[in-house]
Amino acid sequence: MAKKFIEISDIIQQYEEIHFPIGLPTLPEMIELRMFEMGLKRKDLVALLNTGASRISDYLNGKREITLNIAKALHQKLNIDSDIILQ
């Protein structure tokens, strides 16, 4: 019985991977998620990343690419996976 359940589970998983793939979240989505989880506001993020408010806004709106220093800070201070940062 358990073997049959595993086979059906594998078939369902394969179907979902093909028809409903879940990719990595975008960097702005991940930053906003971490902000929510940590109870941070944009002004807190400005201080944490040591940058300007307009740059934070540009990062979150996808209007500006992050710098190497910001990438390091996002990884170290917000614990954002490097795969998400580098995508």
Secondary structure as UniProt FT lines:
FT   HELIX           2..19
FT   HELIX           27..38
FT   HELIX           42..49
FT   HELIX           53..60
FT   TURN            61..62
FT   HELIX           68..77
FT   HELIX           82..86
//
